[in-house]
Amino acid sequence: MRVLHFYKTYLPHTHGGAQQVIYEICEGTKRYGIDCEVLATTAQESDTRIVGRHRAHFQQRAVKFASTDLSMRT
């Protein structure tokens, strides 16, 4: 099974409770054969990197409005 977690920010760019929970879910479900990836926005350039034992995709933020990050990239 493959799971994509989507959240407005993620490790290592930002640290917080929600980011840590997503990280723990991704790491903990690996042993059950669940392949997790994360999609988040970032103020930096778009990139993909390995965080722990899972992949995180970062899309550059275009707009931040009312605590909501928006990216125009696909």
PDB file of N, H, CA, C and O in Angstrom:
ATOM      1  N   MET A   1       0.851  -1.173   0.000  1.00  0.00           N
ATOM      2  CA  MET A   1       0.000   0.000   0.000  1.00  0.00           C
ATOM      3  C   MET A   1       0.896   1.235   0.000  1.00  0.00           C
ATOM      4  O   MET A   1       1.934   1.280   0.660  1.00  0.00           O
ATOM      5  N   ARG A   2       0.459   2.225  -0.758  1.00  0.00           N
ATOM      6  H   ARG A   2      -0.384   2.188  -1.294  1.00  0.00           H
ATOM      7  CA  ARG A   2       1.189   3.491  -0.791  1.00  0.00           C
ATOM      8  C   ARG A   2       0.297   4.585  -0.224  1.00  0.00           C
ATOM      9  O   ARG A   2      -0.891   4.650  -0.538  1.00  0.00           O
ATOM     10  N   VAL A   3       0.873   5.445   0.614  1.00  0.00           N
ATOM     11  H   VAL A   3       1.838   5.391   0.869  1.00  0.00           H
ATOM     12  CA  VAL A   3       0.130   6.530   1.258  1.00  0.00           C
ATOM     13  C   VAL A   3       0.874   7.835   1.036  1.00  0.00           C
ATOM     14  O   VAL A   3       2.087   7.910   1.227  1.00  0.00           O
ATOM     15  N   LEU A   4       0.136   8.866   0.629  1.00  0.00           N
ATOM     16  H   LEU A   4      -0.850   8.805   0.474  1.00  0.00           H
ATOM     17  CA  LEU A   4       0.701  10.204   0.486  1.00  0.00           C
ATOM     18  C   LEU A   4       0.111  11.090   1.584  1.00  0.00           C
ATOM     19  O   LEU A   4      -1.099  11.310   1.630  1.00  0.00           O
ATOM     20  N   HIS A   5       0.966  11.588   2.453  1.00  0.00           N
ATOM     21  H   HIS A   5       1.949  11.409   2.415  1.00  0.00           H
ATOM     22  CA  HIS A   5       0.553  12.527   3.492  1.00  0.00           C
ATOM     23  C   HIS A   5       0.768  13.932   2.956  1.00  0.00           C
ATOM     24  O   HIS A   5       1.843  14.247   2.444  1.00  0.00           O
ATOM     25  N   PHE A   6      -0.231  14.763   3.069  1.00  0.00           N
ATOM     26  H   PHE A   6      -1.104  14.507   3.486  1.00  0.00           H
ATOM     27  CA  PHE A   6      -0.125  16.139   2.601  1.00  0.00           C
ATOM     28  C   PHE A   6      -0.317  17.073   3.779  1.00  0.00           C
ATOM     29  O   PHE A   6      -1.315  16.989   4.494  1.00  0.00           O
ATOM     30  N   TYR A   7       0.650  17.971   3.978  1.00  0.00           N
ATOM     31  H   TYR A   7       1.460  18.040   3.397  1.00  0.00           H
ATOM     32  CA  TYR A   7       0.560  18.956   5.046  1.00  0.00           C
ATOM     33  C   TYR A   7       1.271  20.223   4.579  1.00  0.00           C
ATOM     34  O   TYR A   7       2.111  20.176   3.680  1.00  0.00           O
ATOM     35  N   LYS A   8       0.934  21.338   5.187  1.00  0.00           N
ATOM     36  H   LYS A   8       0.252  21.376   5.917  1.00  0.00           H
ATOM     37  CA  LYS A   8       1.474  22.608   4.687  1.00  0.00           C
ATOM     38  C   LYS A   8       2.983  22.749   4.864  1.00  0.00           C
ATOM     39  O   LYS A   8       3.621  23.424   4.056  1.00  0.00           O
ATOM     40  N   THR A   9       3.570  22.148   5.876  1.00  0.00           N
ATOM     41  H   THR A   9       3.052  21.600   6.533  1.00  0.00           H
ATOM     42  CA  THR A   9       5.020  22.176   6.082  1.00  0.00           C
ATOM     43  C   THR A   9       5.477  20.817   6.594  1.00  0.00           C
ATOM     44  O   THR A   9       4.669  20.013   7.059  1.00  0.00           O
ATOM     45  N   TYR A  10       6.786  20.569   6.503  1.00  0.00           N
ATOM     46  H   TYR A  10       7.442  21.222   6.125  1.00  0.00           H
ATOM     47  CA  TYR A  10       7.302  19.281   6.980  1.00  0.00           C
ATOM     48  C   TYR A  10       8.776  19.399   7.338  1.00  0.00           C
ATOM     49  O   TYR A  10       9.448  20.373   6.999  1.00  0.00           O
ATOM     50  N   LEU A  11       9.251  18.375   8.034  1.00  0.00           N
ATOM     51  H   LEU A  11       8.705  17.584   8.309  1.00  0.00           H
ATOM     52  CA  LEU A  11      10.650  18.282   8.436  1.00  0.00           C
ATOM     53  C   LEU A  11      11.543  18.221   7.203  1.00  0.00           C
ATOM     54  O   LEU A  11      11.076  17.674   6.204  1.00  0.00           O
ATOM     55  N   PRO A  12      12.704  18.692   7.164  1.00  0.00           N
ATOM     56  CA  PRO A  12      13.449  19.420   8.176  1.00  0.00           C
ATOM     57  C   PRO A  12      13.244  20.932   8.108  1.00  0.00           C
ATOM     58  O   PRO A  12      13.849  21.675   8.881  1.00  0.00           O
ATOM     59  N   HIS A  13      12.385  21.395   7.175  1.00  0.00           N
ATOM     60  H   HIS A  13      11.893  20.792   6.547  1.00  0.00           H
ATOM     61  CA  HIS A  13      12.182  22.839   7.020  1.00  0.00           C
ATOM     62  C   HIS A  13      11.498  23.466   8.231  1.00  0.00           C
ATOM     63  O   HIS A  13      11.838  24.581   8.628  1.00  0.00           O
ATOM     64  N   THR A  14      10.549  22.764   8.814  1.00  0.00           N
ATOM     65  H   THR A  14      10.273  21.858   8.492  1.00  0.00           H
ATOM     66  CA  THR A  14       9.862  23.251  10.012  1.00  0.00           C
ATOM     67  C   THR A  14       9.692  22.100  10.993  1.00  0.00           C
ATOM     68  O   THR A  14       9.660  20.934  10.602  1.00  0.00           O
ATOM     69  N   HIS A  15       9.585  22.439  12.259  1.00  0.00           N
ATOM     70  H   HIS A  15       9.611  23.387  12.577  1.00  0.00           H
ATOM     71  CA  HIS A  15       9.397  21.440  13.311  1.00  0.00           C
ATOM     72  C   HIS A  15       8.142  21.786  14.091  1.00  0.00           C
ATOM     73  O   HIS A  15       7.884  22.954  14.382  1.00  0.00           O
ATOM     74  N   GLY A  16       7.378  20.786  14.423  1.00  0.00           N
ATOM     75  H   GLY A  16       7.588  19.837  14.187  1.00  0.00           H
ATOM     76  CA  GLY A  16       6.163  21.001  15.197  1.00  0.00           C
ATOM     77  C   GLY A  16       5.488  19.675  15.484  1.00  0.00           C
ATOM     78  O   GLY A  16       5.955  18.624  15.045  1.00  0.00           O
ATOM     79  N   GLY A  17       4.407  19.723  16.208  1.00  0.00           N
ATOM     80  H   GLY A  17       4.027  20.576  16.564  1.00  0.00           H
ATOM     81  CA  GLY A  17       3.708  18.510  16.612  1.00  0.00           C
ATOM     82  C   GLY A  17       3.128  17.732  15.450  1.00  0.00           C
ATOM     83  O   GLY A  17       3.291  16.514  15.381  1.00  0.00           O
ATOM     84  N   ALA A  18       2.445  18.418  14.524  1.00  0.00           N
ATOM     85  H   ALA A  18       2.312  19.408  14.580  1.00  0.00           H
ATOM     86  CA  ALA A  18       1.842  17.725  13.382  1.00  0.00           C
ATOM     87  C   ALA A  18       2.921  17.096  12.500  1.00  0.00           C
ATOM     88  O   ALA A  18       2.762  15.969  12.031  1.00  0.00           O
ATOM     89  N   GLN A  19       4.005  17.816  12.276  1.00  0.00           N
ATOM     90  H   GLN A  19       4.134  18.732  12.656  1.00  0.00           H
ATOM     91  CA  GLN A  19       5.098  17.285  11.461  1.00  0.00           C
ATOM     92  C   GLN A  19       5.696  16.032  12.111  1.00  0.00           C
ATOM     93  O   GLN A  19       6.022  15.064  11.424  1.00  0.00           O
ATOM     94  N   GLN A  20       5.834  16.062  13.425  1.00  0.00           N
ATOM     95  H   GLN A  20       5.569  16.849  13.983  1.00  0.00           H
ATOM     96  CA  GLN A  20       6.396  14.915  14.141  1.00  0.00           C
ATOM     97  C   GLN A  20       5.462  13.706  14.078  1.00  0.00           C
ATOM     98  O   GLN A  20       5.923  12.573  13.943  1.00  0.00           O
ATOM     99  N   VAL A  21       4.158  13.941  14.175  1.00  0.00           N
ATOM    100  H   VAL A  21       3.784  14.861  14.285  1.00  0.00           H
ATOM    101  CA  VAL A  21       3.190  12.843  14.076  1.00  0.00           C
ATOM    102  C   VAL A  21       3.249  12.205  12.692  1.00  0.00           C
ATOM    103  O   VAL A  21       3.254  10.979  12.579  1.00  0.00           O
ATOM    104  N   ILE A  22       3.294  13.017  11.639  1.00  0.00           N
ATOM    105  H   ILE A  22       3.290  14.013  11.730  1.00  0.00           H
ATOM    106  CA  ILE A  22       3.393  12.478  10.279  1.00  0.00           C
ATOM    107  C   ILE A  22       4.672  11.669  10.127  1.00  0.00           C
ATOM    108  O   ILE A  22       4.662  10.590   9.533  1.00  0.00           O
ATOM    109  N   TYR A  23       5.765  12.185  10.659  1.00  0.00           N
ATOM    110  H   TYR A  23       5.773  13.061  11.141  1.00  0.00           H
ATOM    111  CA  TYR A  23       7.045  11.468  10.611  1.00  0.00           C
ATOM    112  C   TYR A  23       6.935  10.107  11.298  1.00  0.00           C
ATOM    113  O   TYR A  23       7.373   9.096  10.749  1.00  0.00           O
ATOM    114  N   GLU A  24       6.358  10.081  12.487  1.00  0.00           N
ATOM    115  H   GLU A  24       6.002  10.902  12.933  1.00  0.00           H
ATOM    116  CA  GLU A  24       6.222   8.832  13.246  1.00  0.00           C
ATOM    117  C   GLU A  24       5.320   7.837  12.524  1.00  0.00           C
ATOM    118  O   GLU A  24       5.606   6.639  12.523  1.00  0.00           O
ATOM    119  N   ILE A  25       4.240   8.307  11.911  1.00  0.00           N
ATOM    120  H   ILE A  25       4.008   9.279  11.912  1.00  0.00           H
ATOM    121  CA  ILE A  25       3.367   7.417  11.134  1.00  0.00           C
ATOM    122  C   ILE A  25       4.131   6.816   9.965  1.00  0.00           C
ATOM    123  O   ILE A  25       4.061   5.611   9.725  1.00  0.00           O
ATOM    124  N   CYS A  26       4.860   7.657   9.237  1.00  0.00           N
ATOM    125  H   CYS A  26       4.916   8.636   9.431  1.00  0.00           H
ATOM    126  CA  CYS A  26       5.629   7.173   8.091  1.00  0.00           C
ATOM    127  C   CYS A  26       6.676   6.142   8.508  1.00  0.00           C
ATOM    128  O   CYS A  26       6.833   5.110   7.856  1.00  0.00           O
ATOM    129  N   GLU A  27       7.368   6.421   9.566  1.00  0.00           N
ATOM    130  H   GLU A  27       7.240   7.260  10.095  1.00  0.00           H
ATOM    131  CA  GLU A  27       8.418   5.514  10.028  1.00  0.00           C
ATOM    132  C   GLU A  27       7.834   4.236  10.636  1.00  0.00           C
ATOM    133  O   GLU A  27       8.347   3.142  10.400  1.00  0.00           O
ATOM    134  N   GLY A  28       6.773   4.376  11.410  1.00  0.00           N
ATOM    135  H   GLY A  28       6.357   5.265  11.602  1.00  0.00           H
ATOM    136  CA  GLY A  28       6.196   3.227  12.120  1.00  0.00           C
ATOM    137  C   GLY A  28       5.432   2.262  11.234  1.00  0.00           C
ATOM    138  O   GLY A  28       5.369   1.073  11.548  1.00  0.00           O
ATOM    139  N   THR A  29       4.855   2.725  10.147  1.00  0.00           N
ATOM    140  H   THR A  29       4.907   3.690   9.892  1.00  0.00           H
ATOM    141  CA  THR A  29       4.064   1.841   9.287  1.00  0.00           C
ATOM    142  C   THR A  29       4.914   1.130   8.237  1.00  0.00           C
ATOM    143  O   THR A  29       4.424   0.249   7.532  1.00  0.00           O
ATOM    144  N   LYS A  30       6.169   1.506   8.135  1.00  0.00           N
ATOM    145  H   LYS A  30       6.567   2.222   8.708  1.00  0.00           H
ATOM    146  CA  LYS A  30       7.087   0.878   7.168  1.00  0.00           C
ATOM    147  C   LYS A  30       7.164  -0.637   7.404  1.00  0.00           C
ATOM    148  O   LYS A  30       7.218  -1.412   6.449  1.00  0.00           O
ATOM    149  N   ARG A  31       7.170  -1.049   8.660  1.00  0.00           N
ATOM    150  H   ARG A  31       7.127  -0.419   9.435  1.00  0.00           H
ATOM    151  CA  ARG A  31       7.314  -2.477   8.988  1.00  0.00           C
ATOM    152  C   ARG A  31       6.091  -3.296   8.567  1.00  0.00           C
ATOM    153  O   ARG A  31       6.164  -4.524   8.519  1.00  0.00           O
ATOM    154  N   TYR A  32       4.978  -2.642   8.265  1.00  0.00           N
ATOM    155  H   TYR A  32       4.918  -1.645   8.304  1.00  0.00           H
ATOM    156  CA  TYR A  32       3.770  -3.316   7.800  1.00  0.00           C
ATOM    157  C   TYR A  32       3.643  -3.277   6.280  1.00  0.00           C
ATOM    158  O   TYR A  32       2.602  -3.634   5.727  1.00  0.00           O
ATOM    159  N   GLY A  33       4.691  -2.849   5.620  1.00  0.00           N
ATOM    160  H   GLY A  33       5.536  -2.559   6.069  1.00  0.00           H
ATOM    161  CA  GLY A  33       4.717  -2.819   4.172  1.00  0.00           C
ATOM    162  C   GLY A  33       4.023  -1.608   3.560  1.00  0.00           C
ATOM    163  O   GLY A  33       3.708  -1.601   2.370  1.00  0.00           O
ATOM    164  N   ILE A  34       3.787  -0.586   4.376  1.00  0.00           N
ATOM    165  H   ILE A  34       4.043  -0.591   5.342  1.00  0.00           H
ATOM    166  CA  ILE A  34       3.150   0.628   3.886  1.00  0.00           C
ATOM    167  C   ILE A  34       4.233   1.614   3.473  1.00  0.00           C
ATOM    168  O   ILE A  34       5.089   1.985   4.275  1.00  0.00           O
ATOM    169  N   ASP A  35       4.187   2.028   2.222  1.00  0.00           N
ATOM    170  H   ASP A  35       3.491   1.726   1.571  1.00  0.00           H
ATOM    171  CA  ASP A  35       5.177   2.953   1.675  1.00  0.00           C
ATOM    172  C   ASP A  35       4.597   4.365   1.734  1.00  0.00           C
ATOM    173  O   ASP A  35       3.707   4.705   0.953  1.00  0.00           O
ATOM    174  N   CYS A  36       5.094   5.180   2.650  1.00  0.00           N
ATOM    175  H   CYS A  36       5.816   4.904   3.283  1.00  0.00           H
ATOM    176  CA  CYS A  36       4.588   6.542   2.839  1.00  0.00           C
ATOM    177  C   CYS A  36       5.492   7.565   2.168  1.00  0.00           C
ATOM    178  O   CYS A  36       6.714   7.420   2.142  1.00  0.00           O
ATOM    179  N   GLU A  37       4.864   8.597   1.629  1.00  0.00           N
ATOM    180  H   GLU A  37       3.871   8.714   1.651  1.00  0.00           H
ATOM    181  CA  GLU A  37       5.564   9.770   1.136  1.00  0.00           C
ATOM    182  C   GLU A  37       4.824  10.990   1.652  1.00  0.00           C
ATOM    183  O   GLU A  37       3.648  10.913   2.006  1.00  0.00           O
ATOM    184  N   VAL A  38       5.525  12.119   1.693  1.00  0.00           N
ATOM    185  H   VAL A  38       6.480  12.181   1.405  1.00  0.00           H
ATOM    186  CA  VAL A  38       4.948  13.359   2.200  1.00  0.00           C
ATOM    187  C   VAL A  38       5.052  14.427   1.127  1.00  0.00           C
ATOM    188  O   VAL A  38       6.069  14.528   0.440  1.00  0.00           O
ATOM    189  N   LEU A  39       4.001  15.225   0.983  1.00  0.00           N
ATOM    190  H   LEU A  39       3.175  15.143   1.541  1.00  0.00           H
ATOM    191  CA  LEU A  39       3.995  16.369   0.079  1.00  0.00           C
ATOM    192  C   LEU A  39       3.721  17.608   0.919  1.00  0.00           C
ATOM    193  O   LEU A  39       2.727  17.663   1.645  1.00  0.00           O
ATOM    194  N   ALA A  40       4.600  18.607   0.823  1.00  0.00           N
ATOM    195  H   ALA A  40       5.407  18.563   0.233  1.00  0.00           H
ATOM    196  CA  ALA A  40       4.469  19.826   1.623  1.00  0.00           C
ATOM    197  C   ALA A  40       4.975  21.024   0.834  1.00  0.00           C
ATOM    198  O   ALA A  40       5.655  20.874  -0.182  1.00  0.00           O
ATOM    199  N   THR A  41       4.637  22.205   1.311  1.00  0.00           N
ATOM    200  H   THR A  41       4.085  22.327   2.136  1.00  0.00           H
ATOM    201  CA  THR A  41       5.155  23.424   0.699  1.00  0.00           C
ATOM    202  C   THR A  41       6.371  23.904   1.478  1.00  0.00           C
ATOM    203  O   THR A  41       6.576  23.525   2.631  1.00  0.00           O
ATOM    204  N   THR A  42       7.169  24.738   0.836  1.00  0.00           N
ATOM    205  H   THR A  42       7.003  25.046  -0.101  1.00  0.00           H
ATOM    206  CA  THR A  42       8.361  25.280   1.462  1.00  0.00           C
ATOM    207  C   THR A  42       8.627  26.677   0.914  1.00  0.00           C
ATOM    208  O   THR A  42       8.225  26.997  -0.205  1.00  0.00           O
ATOM    209  N   ALA A  43       9.298  27.499   1.695  1.00  0.00           N
ATOM    210  H   ALA A  43       9.625  27.239   2.603  1.00  0.00           H
ATOM    211  CA  ALA A  43       9.695  28.825   1.238  1.00  0.00           C
ATOM    212  C   ALA A  43      10.939  28.732   0.351  1.00  0.00           C
ATOM    213  O   ALA A  43      11.278  29.684  -0.351  1.00  0.00           O
ATOM    214  N   GLN A  44      11.612  27.585   0.387  1.00  0.00           N
ATOM    215  H   GLN A  44      11.336  26.811   0.958  1.00  0.00           H
ATOM    216  CA  GLN A  44      12.821  27.370  -0.402  1.00  0.00           C
ATOM    217  C   GLN A  44      12.456  26.798  -1.770  1.00  0.00           C
ATOM    218  O   GLN A  44      11.279  26.688  -2.115  1.00  0.00           O
ATOM    219  N   GLU A  45      13.471  26.440  -2.537  1.00  0.00           N
ATOM    220  H   GLU A  45      14.427  26.529  -2.257  1.00  0.00           H
ATOM    221  CA  GLU A  45      13.255  25.838  -3.853  1.00  0.00           C
ATOM    222  C   GLU A  45      12.599  24.463  -3.718  1.00  0.00           C
ATOM    223  O   GLU A  45      12.800  23.765  -2.725  1.00  0.00           O
ATOM    224  N   SER A  46      11.819  24.087  -4.721  1.00  0.00           N
ATOM    225  H   SER A  46      11.655  24.654  -5.528  1.00  0.00           H
ATOM    226  CA  SER A  46      11.191  22.765  -4.753  1.00  0.00           C
ATOM    227  C   SER A  46      12.272  21.696  -4.814  1.00  0.00           C
ATOM    228  O   SER A  46      13.276  21.859  -5.508  1.00  0.00           O
ATOM    229  N   ASP A  47      12.066  20.604  -4.088  1.00  0.00           N
ATOM    230  H   ASP A  47      11.250  20.472  -3.524  1.00  0.00           H
ATOM    231  CA  ASP A  47      12.991  19.479  -4.136  1.00  0.00           C
ATOM    232  C   ASP A  47      12.340  18.247  -3.527  1.00  0.00           C
ATOM    233  O   ASP A  47      11.249  18.305  -2.960  1.00  0.00           O
ATOM    234  N   THR A  48      13.040  17.139  -3.663  1.00  0.00           N
ATOM    235  H   THR A  48      13.926  17.092  -4.124  1.00  0.00           H
ATOM    236  CA  THR A  48      12.637  15.875  -3.053  1.00  0.00           C
ATOM    237  C   THR A  48      13.820  15.374  -2.263  1.00  0.00           C
ATOM    238  O   THR A  48      14.958  15.403  -2.732  1.00  0.00           O
ATOM    239  N   ARG A  49      13.541  14.912  -1.052  1.00  0.00           N
ATOM    240  H   ARG A  49      12.617  14.889  -0.670  1.00  0.00           H
ATOM    241  CA  ARG A  49      14.630  14.401  -0.212  1.00  0.00           C
ATOM    242  C   ARG A  49      14.141  13.247   0.642  1.00  0.00           C
ATOM    243  O   ARG A  49      12.940  13.052   0.825  1.00  0.00           O
ATOM    244  N   ILE A  50      15.094  12.486   1.160  1.00  0.00           N
ATOM    245  H   ILE A  50      16.070  12.644   1.012  1.00  0.00           H
ATOM    246  CA  ILE A  50      14.780  11.390   2.062  1.00  0.00           C
ATOM    247  C   ILE A  50      14.816  11.937   3.489  1.00  0.00           C
ATOM    248  O   ILE A  50      15.796  12.554   3.907  1.00  0.00           O
ATOM    249  N   VAL A  51      13.733  11.701   4.225  1.00  0.00           N
ATOM    250  H   VAL A  51      12.937  11.200   3.885  1.00  0.00           H
ATOM    251  CA  VAL A  51      13.639  12.092   5.639  1.00  0.00           C
ATOM    252  C   VAL A  51      13.406  10.803   6.405  1.00  0.00           C
ATOM    253  O   VAL A  51      12.361  10.170   6.254  1.00  0.00           O
ATOM    254  N   GLY A  52      14.371  10.409   7.227  1.00  0.00           N
ATOM    255  H   GLY A  52      15.220  10.923   7.350  1.00  0.00           H
ATOM    256  CA  GLY A  52      14.270   9.105   7.889  1.00  0.00           C
ATOM    257  C   GLY A  52      14.358   8.018   6.837  1.00  0.00           C
ATOM    258  O   GLY A  52      15.357   7.908   6.126  1.00  0.00           O
ATOM    259  N   ARG A  53      13.292   7.203   6.739  1.00  0.00           N
ATOM    260  H   ARG A  53      12.481   7.293   7.316  1.00  0.00           H
ATOM    261  CA  ARG A  53      13.253   6.127   5.740  1.00  0.00           C
ATOM    262  C   ARG A  53      12.150   6.341   4.712  1.00  0.00           C
ATOM    263  O   ARG A  53      11.712   5.388   4.066  1.00  0.00           O
ATOM    264  N   HIS A  54      11.698   7.580   4.554  1.00  0.00           N
ATOM    265  H   HIS A  54      12.054   8.353   5.078  1.00  0.00           H
ATOM    266  CA  HIS A  54      10.651   7.864   3.569  1.00  0.00           C
ATOM    267  C   HIS A  54      11.008   9.117   2.762  1.00  0.00           C
ATOM    268  O   HIS A  54      11.899   9.884   3.128  1.00  0.00           O
ATOM    269  N   ARG A  55      10.297   9.295   1.670  1.00  0.00           N
ATOM    270  H   ARG A  55       9.574   8.672   1.373  1.00  0.00           H
ATOM    271  CA  ARG A  55      10.569  10.399   0.749  1.00  0.00           C
ATOM    272  C   ARG A  55       9.631  11.563   1.044  1.00  0.00           C
ATOM    273  O   ARG A  55       8.442  11.365   1.298  1.00  0.00           O
ATOM    274  N   ALA A  56      10.176  12.781   1.008  1.00  0.00           N
ATOM    275  H   ALA A  56      11.141  12.941   0.802  1.00  0.00           H
ATOM    276  CA  ALA A  56       9.384  13.996   1.187  1.00  0.00           C
ATOM    277  C   ALA A  56       9.566  14.880  -0.040  1.00  0.00           C
ATOM    278  O   ALA A  56      10.690  15.159  -0.457  1.00  0.00           O
ATOM    279  N   HIS A  57       8.453  15.314  -0.611  1.00  0.00           N
ATOM    280  H   HIS A  57       7.539  15.087  -0.273  1.00  0.00           H
ATOM    281  CA  HIS A  57       8.446  16.186  -1.781  1.00  0.00           C
ATOM    282  C   HIS A  57       8.045  17.581  -1.314  1.00  0.00           C
ATOM    283  O   HIS A  57       7.037  17.743  -0.625  1.00  0.00           O
ATOM    284  N   PHE A  58       8.827  18.580  -1.684  1.00  0.00           N
ATOM    285  H   PHE A  58       9.646  18.449  -2.243  1.00  0.00           H
ATOM    286  CA  PHE A  58       8.560  19.959  -1.285  1.00  0.00           C
ATOM    287  C   PHE A  58       8.322  20.807  -2.533  1.00  0.00           C
ATOM    288  O   PHE A  58       9.133  20.807  -3.460  1.00  0.00           O
ATOM    289  N   GLN A  59       7.211  21.524  -2.544  1.00  0.00           N
ATOM    290  H   GLN A  59       6.553  21.524  -1.792  1.00  0.00           H
ATOM    291  CA  GLN A  59       6.887  22.442  -3.628  1.00  0.00           C
ATOM    292  C   GLN A  59       7.003  23.866  -3.093  1.00  0.00           C
ATOM    293  O   GLN A  59       6.527  24.169  -2.000  1.00  0.00           O
ATOM    294  N   GLN A  60       7.630  24.718  -3.861  1.00  0.00           N
ATOM    295  H   GLN A  60       8.018  24.471  -4.749  1.00  0.00           H
ATOM    296  CA  GLN A  60       7.851  26.096  -3.419  1.00  0.00           C
ATOM    297  C   GLN A  60       6.519  26.821  -3.236  1.00  0.00           C
ATOM    298  O   GLN A  60       5.644  26.786  -4.101  1.00  0.00           O
ATOM    299  N   ARG A  61       6.395  27.469  -2.098  1.00  0.00           N
ATOM    300  H   ARG A  61       7.106  27.497  -1.395  1.00  0.00           H
ATOM    301  CA  ARG A  61       5.182  28.212  -1.759  1.00  0.00           C
ATOM    302  C   ARG A  61       5.092  29.468  -2.608  1.00  0.00           C
ATOM    303  O   ARG A  61       6.067  30.211  -2.723  1.00  0.00           O
ATOM    304  N   ALA A  62       3.929  29.713  -3.206  1.00  0.00           N
ATOM    305  H   ALA A  62       3.137  29.110  -3.113  1.00  0.00           H
ATOM    306  CA  ALA A  62       3.706  30.916  -3.999  1.00  0.00           C
ATOM    307  C   ALA A  62       3.040  31.999  -3.161  1.00  0.00           C
ATOM    308  O   ALA A  62       3.374  33.178  -3.285  1.00  0.00           O
ATOM    309  N   VAL A  63       2.101  31.605  -2.313  1.00  0.00           N
ATOM    310  H   VAL A  63       1.829  30.648  -2.212  1.00  0.00           H
ATOM    311  CA  VAL A  63       1.320  32.552  -1.519  1.00  0.00           C
ATOM    312  C   VAL A  63       1.050  31.956  -0.152  1.00  0.00           C
ATOM    313  O   VAL A  63       0.818  30.755  -0.018  1.00  0.00           O
ATOM    314  N   LYS A  64       1.083  32.804   0.857  1.00  0.00           N
ATOM    315  H   LYS A  64       1.272  33.780   0.749  1.00  0.00           H
ATOM    316  CA  LYS A  64       0.656  32.393   2.193  1.00  0.00           C
ATOM    317  C   LYS A  64      -0.463  33.345   2.601  1.00  0.00           C
ATOM    318  O   LYS A  64      -0.257  34.554   2.701  1.00  0.00           O
ATOM    319  N   PHE A  65      -1.656  32.785   2.837  1.00  0.00           N
ATOM    320  H   PHE A  65      -1.823  31.803   2.756  1.00  0.00           H
ATOM    321  CA  PHE A  65      -2.821  33.584   3.161  1.00  0.00           C
ATOM    322  C   PHE A  65      -3.591  32.903   4.285  1.00  0.00           C
ATOM    323  O   PHE A  65      -3.978  31.741   4.169  1.00  0.00           O
ATOM    324  N   ALA A  66      -3.812  33.640   5.381  1.00  0.00           N
ATOM    325  H   ALA A  66      -3.497  34.585   5.476  1.00  0.00           H
ATOM    326  CA  ALA A  66      -4.577  33.121   6.524  1.00  0.00           C
ATOM    327  C   ALA A  66      -4.019  31.782   7.002  1.00  0.00           C
ATOM    328  O   ALA A  66      -4.769  30.824   7.186  1.00  0.00           O
ATOM    329  N   SER A  67      -2.710  31.716   7.202  1.00  0.00           N
ATOM    330  H   SER A  67      -2.100  32.494   7.053  1.00  0.00           H
ATOM    331  CA  SER A  67      -2.005  30.510   7.658  1.00  0.00           C
ATOM    332  C   SER A  67      -2.123  29.334   6.701  1.00  0.00           C
ATOM    333  O   SER A  67      -1.938  28.185   7.101  1.00  0.00           O
ATOM    334  N   THR A  68      -2.428  29.611   5.449  1.00  0.00           N
ATOM    335  H   THR A  68      -2.578  30.544   5.124  1.00  0.00           H
ATOM    336  CA  THR A  68      -2.537  28.563   4.444  1.00  0.00           C
ATOM    337  C   THR A  68      -1.510  28.820   3.350  1.00  0.00           C
ATOM    338  O   THR A  68      -1.487  29.890   2.741  1.00  0.00           O
ATOM    339  N   ASP A  69      -0.661  27.827   3.111  1.00  0.00           N
ATOM    340  H   ASP A  69      -0.680  26.958   3.606  1.00  0.00           H
ATOM    341  CA  ASP A  69       0.356  27.917   2.064  1.00  0.00           C
ATOM    342  C   ASP A  69      -0.213  27.395   0.762  1.00  0.00           C
ATOM    343  O   ASP A  69      -0.863  26.350   0.739  1.00  0.00           O
ATOM    344  N   LEU A  70       0.027  28.115  -0.322  1.00  0.00           N
ATOM    345  H   LEU A  70       0.555  28.964  -0.303  1.00  0.00           H
ATOM    346  CA  LEU A  70      -0.423  27.692  -1.641  1.00  0.00           C
ATOM    347  C   LEU A  70       0.763  27.625  -2.589  1.00  0.00           C
ATOM    348  O   LEU A  70       1.638  28.491  -2.587  1.00  0.00           O
ATOM    349  N   SER A  71       0.769  26.582  -3.392  1.00  0.00           N
ATOM    350  H   SER A  71       0.059  25.878  -3.393  1.00  0.00           H
ATOM    351  CA  SER A  71       1.796  26.414  -4.408  1.00  0.00           C
ATOM    352  C   SER A  71       1.119  26.330  -5.761  1.00  0.00           C
ATOM    353  O   SER A  71       0.099  25.656  -5.906  1.00  0.00           O
ATOM    354  N   MET A  72       1.669  26.998  -6.739  1.00  0.00           N
ATOM    355  H   MET A  72       2.498  27.545  -6.621  1.00  0.00           H
ATOM    356  CA  MET A  72       1.113  26.971  -8.076  1.00  0.00           C
ATOM    357  C   MET A  72       1.778  25.916  -8.955  1.00  0.00           C
ATOM    358  O   MET A  72       1.415  25.759 -10.121  1.00  0.00           O
ATOM    359  N   ARG A  73       2.739  25.202  -8.406  1.00  0.00           N
ATOM    360  H   ARG A  73       3.034  25.330  -7.459  1.00  0.00           H
ATOM    361  CA  ARG A  73       3.487  24.208  -9.167  1.00  0.00           C
ATOM    362  C   ARG A  73       2.796  22.859  -9.076  1.00  0.00           C
ATOM    363  O   ARG A  73       2.062  22.584  -8.126  1.00  0.00           O
ATOM    364  N   THR A  74       3.043  22.015 -10.084  1.00  0.00           N
ATOM    365  H   THR A  74       3.639  22.238 -10.855  1.00  0.00           H
ATOM    366  CA  THR A  74       2.480  20.665 -10.091  1.00  0.00           C
ATOM    367  C   THR A  74       3.575  19.643 -10.077  1.00  0.00           C
ATOM    368  O   THR A  74       3.300  18.443 -10.081  1.00  0.00           O
TER     369      THR A  74
END
